[in-house]
């Protein structure tokens, strides 16, 4: 089940992930919030993480607990 979060401005975002390959050849999983995305896979919030919101612009970020 995908994690959804509504920010203070009333817009609902879904959490997605995507596996990318960095320049050194290392593979890394990135997480991002979007209203609708065909670039990633919907996912649950990773264990040990919380969601924080930038109060000025409403952007959502994932932080360690």
N, C-alpha and C positions, 0 to 999 in steps of 0.2 A: 504494500500500500504506500502510495506516495505521500510525502510530508507536505502539507500546505500551511501557509502562514499569511495572515492578513495584517498589513502594516497599519500605522496610525492614520494614514490617508485613505484607508478603506479599500485598498487594492490587494487582491489575493494572488500570491505567488506560489509556485510549486518548486520543490527542490529537485534538481537533476544532477547527474554525474556523467563524466566523460573521461575515458582513459586516453591520455595523450603521451607522445614520445618527445622528451626534451632533446635539446641539441646534443648533449653528450650521449644520447642513446638510452637514457634511463626512462623507464615508463612510470608515469604518475597519474593518479586519479584526481581529477579536479571536481569540485562541487560548485554549483551556481544556482541562483534563483531566477526564474523566468515566468512570465504569464503563460506562455505557450512556446514550446521549443521542439524542433525536429532534430536538433543537433545533439541531444543527450537522452539519457534514460531516466525516467522518474524513479526516485529512491526515498527510503526512510532517512531520518536524521541519524548520522553515525553515532555510535555509543560514545559517551564521554564528551559530547559537543552540545552547545546551546546556540540559540539564535539571538543576535543582537541587531538593533535597528539604529541607523544614523538618524538622530532626531531632526537634523536640518533638512535632509532630502528624502528620508524614508527608505533608503537602501538597506537591504538585509544582508548580514554577514554571519558566518559560522565561526564560533569561538570555542576554545577549550573551556571545560567547566572549571 
